[in-house]
Amino acid sequence: MKGLAKKRYKEMNQLDLIILAQNDDYDAIEELIKREQKNVYASFCYLGANKESLSDLTQEVLFRMSKNIKNLKNPKLFKSWLGQIITNLFYDELRKKQKFPDSISIDSYWANDEKDENTILHICDDKLKPDERTIGKETSEIIQEMICRLPEHFRIVIILRELQGLSYEEIAKITQTNVGTVKSRISRARNKLQECLKPYFT
């Protein structure tokens, strides 16, 4: 019976899981954790978090998610809410370690990068065929390195958009900016990444 119950949770959609989790269903919480842990871990990787702290940061986000999920008023906003937890913890770590990113002029740094904001950045999927795994891993590492080189405010929005899949409006709320600023930062970040990645894929 327990095995059948576990299978039922695995097949459940996210919205139903969240509602059950908000009503102290620990199996639902466990399934949510399983679904989100890889994505949370990847987010911190791309944000450039210290490798030694990746597991701890991931566990802390999942703990906060489980502890505070009852406070989520609209279950449909779960991804945005989780993105806020990730972002807050990332900034907490920066303040704690006093490792603030270097200041940089947006205008001077991105002066020649005004391209189509609808250009899509494709982050490599790890579900590859056996003969593609080595190339896929290498590609993923290159993309991760290039994202980590971006200034912090560009790195945050590109992760929230491409990895977390949040809308411009949700990102604007999390970063406390307006939608226009979010779109501009994402566009410039994508263009800079494409420029940096050209030598590897031409």
C-alpha positions as CSV (number, residue, x, y, z in Angstrom):
1,M,0.0,0.0,0.0
2,K,2.8,2.4,0.9
3,G,4.4,1.8,-2.5
4,L,1.2,2.5,-4.3
5,A,0.8,5.7,-2.3
6,K,4.3,6.9,-3.2
7,K,3.5,6.2,-6.9
8,R,0.4,8.3,-6.6
9,Y,2.4,11.3,-5.3
10,K,4.9,10.9,-8.1
11,E,2.2,11.1,-10.7
12,M,0.5,14.1,-9.0
13,N,0.7,17.6,-10.6
14,Q,2.6,20.3,-8.7
15,L,-0.3,22.4,-7.7
16,D,-2.0,19.5,-5.9
17,L,1.2,18.6,-4.2
18,I,1.6,22.1,-2.9
19,I,-1.9,22.2,-1.5
20,L,-1.4,18.9,0.2
21,A,1.9,20.0,1.6
22,Q,0.3,23.1,3.0
23,N,-2.0,20.8,4.9
24,D,0.9,18.9,6.6
25,D,1.0,16.0,4.1
26,Y,4.6,15.0,4.6
27,D,4.6,12.6,1.6
28,A,3.7,15.6,-0.5
29,I,6.5,17.7,1.0
30,E,8.9,14.8,0.4
31,E,7.9,14.6,-3.3
32,L,8.2,18.4,-3.7
33,I,11.7,18.2,-2.3
34,K,12.7,15.4,-4.7
35,R,11.4,17.4,-7.6
36,E,13.0,20.7,-6.7
37,Q,16.4,19.7,-5.2
38,K,18.2,19.3,-8.5
39,N,16.9,22.6,-9.8
40,V,17.8,24.4,-6.6
41,Y,21.3,22.9,-6.7
42,A,21.8,23.9,-10.3
43,S,20.7,27.5,-9.6
44,F,23.4,27.9,-7.0
45,C,25.9,26.4,-9.4
46,Y,25.1,29.0,-12.1
47,L,25.0,31.8,-9.5
48,G,28.6,31.0,-8.7
49,A,28.2,29.9,-5.1
50,N,31.2,28.4,-3.4
51,K,31.4,24.7,-4.4
52,E,31.9,23.6,-0.8
53,S,28.6,25.3,0.2
54,L,26.4,24.1,-2.7
55,S,24.9,21.2,-0.8
56,D,24.3,23.2,2.4
57,L,22.7,26.0,0.4
58,T,20.4,23.6,-1.4
59,Q,19.4,21.9,1.9
60,E,18.7,25.3,3.5
61,V,16.4,26.3,0.6
62,L,14.5,23.1,0.7
63,F,14.2,23.4,4.5
64,R,12.8,26.9,4.2
65,M,10.5,25.8,1.5
66,S,9.1,23.0,3.7
67,K,8.9,25.1,6.8
68,N,7.2,28.1,5.2
69,I,5.1,26.6,2.5
70,K,1.9,27.3,4.5
71,N,2.7,31.0,4.2
72,L,2.4,30.8,0.4
73,K,-1.0,32.4,-0.2
74,N,-1.3,31.5,-3.9
75,P,0.1,28.0,-4.7
76,K,0.2,29.0,-8.4
77,L,3.1,31.3,-7.5
78,F,5.2,28.5,-6.1
79,K,8.1,28.9,-8.6
80,S,8.3,32.6,-8.0
81,W,8.2,32.1,-4.3
82,L,10.9,29.5,-4.4
83,G,13.0,31.7,-6.6
84,Q,12.7,34.4,-4.0
85,I,14.0,32.0,-1.3
86,I,17.0,31.1,-3.5
87,T,17.8,34.7,-4.3
88,N,17.5,35.8,-0.6
89,L,19.8,33.0,0.6
90,F,22.3,33.8,-2.1
91,Y,22.4,37.5,-1.1
92,D,22.6,36.4,2.6
93,E,25.7,34.4,1.8
94,L,27.3,37.3,-0.1
95,R,26.7,39.6,2.9
96,K,27.9,37.0,5.4
97,K,31.2,36.3,3.6
98,Q,31.6,39.9,2.5
99,K,32.3,38.8,-1.0
100,F,30.5,41.5,-3.0
101,P,30.9,41.4,-6.8
102,D,33.0,44.1,-8.4
103,S,31.2,47.3,-9.4
104,I,30.8,47.8,-13.1
105,S,29.2,50.4,-15.3
106,I,26.3,48.8,-17.2
107,D,26.5,51.4,-20.0
108,S,30.2,50.9,-20.6
109,Y,30.2,47.1,-20.2
110,W,27.2,46.4,-22.5
111,A,27.6,49.4,-24.8
112,N,27.8,47.2,-28.0
113,D,25.4,44.5,-27.0
114,E,22.0,46.0,-27.9
115,K,20.6,43.0,-29.8
116,D,17.2,41.3,-30.0
117,E,15.9,40.7,-26.5
118,N,13.9,37.6,-27.7
119,T,17.1,35.7,-28.4
120,I,16.9,32.5,-26.4
121,L,19.8,31.1,-24.3
122,H,19.7,27.3,-24.3
123,I,21.1,25.8,-21.1
124,C,22.2,22.3,-21.7
125,D,19.9,19.5,-20.7
126,D,21.7,16.7,-18.8
127,K,19.4,14.0,-20.2
128,L,21.8,12.9,-23.0
129,K,22.5,9.8,-24.8
130,P,25.6,7.8,-23.5
131,D,27.8,8.9,-26.4
132,E,26.8,12.6,-25.9
133,R,27.4,12.8,-22.1
134,T,31.1,13.8,-22.3
135,I,30.4,16.6,-24.8
136,G,27.2,17.6,-22.9
137,K,29.1,17.8,-19.6
138,E,31.9,19.9,-21.2
139,T,29.3,22.2,-22.8
140,S,27.4,22.6,-19.5
141,E,30.6,23.5,-17.7
142,I,31.5,26.1,-20.3
143,I,28.1,27.7,-20.1
144,Q,28.2,27.7,-16.3
145,E,31.6,29.3,-16.3
146,M,30.4,32.1,-18.6
147,I,27.3,32.8,-16.6
148,C,29.4,33.0,-13.4
149,R,31.5,35.7,-15.1
150,L,28.5,37.9,-15.6
151,P,28.0,40.8,-13.1
152,E,25.8,39.7,-10.2
153,H,22.6,41.7,-11.3
154,F,22.8,40.1,-14.8
155,R,23.5,36.7,-13.4
156,I,20.5,36.7,-11.1
157,V,18.0,37.6,-13.8
158,I,19.3,35.1,-16.3
159,I,19.1,32.3,-13.8
160,L,15.6,33.2,-12.7
161,R,14.5,33.4,-16.3
162,E,16.3,30.5,-18.0
163,L,16.7,28.0,-15.1
164,Q,13.7,28.8,-12.9
165,G,11.4,29.7,-15.8
166,L,9.9,32.8,-14.1
167,S,8.1,35.6,-16.0
168,Y,9.5,39.1,-16.4
169,E,6.9,40.3,-13.9
170,E,7.9,37.7,-11.3
171,I,11.6,38.5,-11.7
172,A,10.9,42.3,-11.4
173,K,9.2,41.6,-8.1
174,I,12.0,39.4,-6.8
175,T,14.8,41.8,-7.8
176,Q,12.8,44.9,-6.9
177,T,13.1,46.5,-10.3
178,N,10.7,47.2,-13.1
179,V,9.9,44.9,-16.1
180,G,11.7,47.1,-18.6
181,T,14.9,46.8,-16.5
182,V,14.5,43.0,-16.3
183,K,14.1,42.7,-20.0
184,S,17.1,44.8,-20.7
185,R,19.3,43.0,-18.3
186,I,18.3,39.6,-19.7
187,S,18.7,40.7,-23.3
188,R,22.2,42.0,-22.6
189,A,23.2,39.0,-20.6
190,R,22.1,36.6,-23.3
191,N,24.0,38.6,-26.0
192,K,27.1,38.7,-23.9
193,L,26.9,35.0,-23.3
194,Q,26.4,34.2,-27.0
195,E,29.4,36.4,-27.8
196,C,31.6,34.6,-25.2
197,L,30.4,31.1,-26.4
198,K,31.0,31.7,-30.1
199,P,34.7,30.4,-30.0
200,Y,33.5,27.1,-28.5
201,F,30.7,26.4,-30.9
202,T,31.9,27.6,-34.3
